[in-house]
Amino acid sequence: MTDQERLEIEAAAFRGLVAHLRARTDVQNIDLMNLAGFCRNCLSKWYLAAARERGVALTGDEAREAVYGMPYGEWKAKHQREASAEQQRLYRETAPQHAVIPIPEPGAKSG
C-alpha cells in the first residue's frame, strides 16, 4: 500500500465514522464517552488539532460542524437529552480513560 492509498483509506474510514455518528442521533455523547472514552466532540477536537498542525485555519465551531453536519447548538437542541444520574456517575467513573486531545494554538504548524 502506498502512502497516498493509506491516506485515502483512512480518510474514507473517517467519513464512514462521521456518517454513522450523524445517523445515530439516538446515541448520546455521554454514552460514547462512558463506553469508549471519546465522543463526537472529541472527534471534532482531533479534526481541529490535525488542521492546526498543518497550518489550516479552522475554528472549533467549524470543526464541530464538520462532525455533526450542522452547527453544534442546533444538534444539541434537536438531539441532546439531559444526562441521567447513572450516566453522570459512569462519566465520572470512566473519566481517567477519556481521550486527551491537545489542540495547538491557531497558526501553529508542527515541524
ZAVOBA-795174 format. One line per field, with one value per residue (C-alpha): x, y, z; residue in one letter. Coordinates in nm, 3 decimals. Layout:
ZAVOBA-795174
u = c(X,...) .
v = c(Y,...) .
w = c(Z,...) .
code = c(A,...) .
end
This chain:
ZAVOBA-795174
u = c(0.000,0.134,0.126,-0.139,-0.355,-0.325,-0.422,-0.725,-0.836,-0.800,-0.998,-1.273,-1.285,-1.315,-1.600,-1.773,-1.745,-1.877,-2.169,-2.254,-2.245,-2.462,-2.719,-2.715,-2.856,-3.013,-2.667,-2.572,-2.217,-2.210,-2.286,-1.998,-1.767,-1.873,-1.824,-1.535,-1.374,-1.441,-1.743,-1.838,-1.680,-1.353,-1.361,-1.410,-1.115,-0.893,-1.006,-0.926,-0.587,-0.498,-0.596,-0.393,-0.091,-0.099,-0.144,-0.503,-0.722,-1.020,-1.229,-1.369,-1.719,-1.620,-1.464,-1.778,-1.994,-1.772,-1.851,-2.212,-2.321,-2.483,-2.399,-2.339,-2.611,-2.864,-2.762,-2.790,-3.136,-3.260,-3.094,-2.927,-3.112,-3.039,-2.791,-2.932,-2.777,-2.642,-2.485,-2.322,-2.194,-2.040,-1.889,-1.709,-1.603,-1.459,-1.303,-0.943,-0.993,-1.138,-0.947,-0.698,-0.666,-0.405,-0.504,-0.230,-0.285,-0.417,-0.135,0.089,0.227,0.414,0.766) .
v = c(0.000,0.342,0.637,0.801,0.487,0.466,0.833,0.785,0.473,0.649,0.947,0.716,0.540,0.878,0.980,0.649,0.702,1.058,0.944,0.671,0.912,1.162,0.889,0.766,1.078,0.849,0.774,1.044,1.176,1.086,0.723,0.722,0.873,0.620,0.326,0.426,0.728,0.957,1.121,1.347,1.645,1.453,1.365,1.732,1.822,1.567,1.720,2.070,1.963,1.799,2.113,2.339,2.107,2.159,2.535,2.521,2.797,2.632,2.723,2.489,2.566,2.476,2.151,2.057,2.133,1.906,1.620,1.699,1.807,2.119,2.385,2.226,2.431,2.312,1.948,1.986,2.142,1.865,1.557,1.600,1.482,1.558,1.307,1.072,1.038,0.696,0.839,1.116,0.864,0.649,0.958,1.048,0.685,0.648,0.998,0.869,0.675,0.967,1.096,1.375,1.593,1.867,2.138,2.364,2.738,2.887,2.943,2.685,2.440,2.130,2.094) .
w = c(0.000,-0.089,0.149,-0.071,-0.068,0.312,0.341,0.116,0.304,0.641,0.509,0.384,0.721,0.895,0.663,0.736,1.111,1.083,0.865,1.115,1.409,1.221,1.157,1.517,1.681,1.940,2.080,2.324,2.356,2.724,2.634,2.385,2.647,2.909,2.676,2.451,2.614,2.317,2.154,1.866,2.043,2.079,1.711,1.625,1.850,1.673,1.345,1.472,1.607,1.274,1.083,1.309,1.296,0.920,0.945,0.820,0.963,1.132,1.434,1.696,1.571,1.215,1.334,1.529,1.226,1.013,1.253,1.348,0.998,1.144,1.400,1.740,1.910,1.653,1.705,2.083,2.056,1.823,1.972,2.311,2.619,2.981,3.121,3.382,3.726,3.618,3.301,3.505,3.760,3.485,3.325,3.648,3.698,3.348,3.332,3.368,3.042,2.842,2.540,2.597,2.289,2.285,2.038,1.902,1.903,1.577,1.331,1.499,1.247,1.352,1.222) .
code = c(M,T,D,Q,E,R,L,E,I,E,A,A,A,F,R,G,L,V,A,H,L,R,A,R,T,D,V,Q,N,I,D,L,M,N,L,A,G,F,C,R,N,C,L,S,K,W,Y,L,A,A,A,R,E,R,G,V,A,L,T,G,D,E,A,R,E,A,V,Y,G,M,P,Y,G,E,W,K,A,K,H,Q,R,E,A,S,A,E,Q,Q,R,L,Y,R,E,T,A,P,Q,H,A,V,I,P,I,P,E,P,G,A,K,S,G) .
end
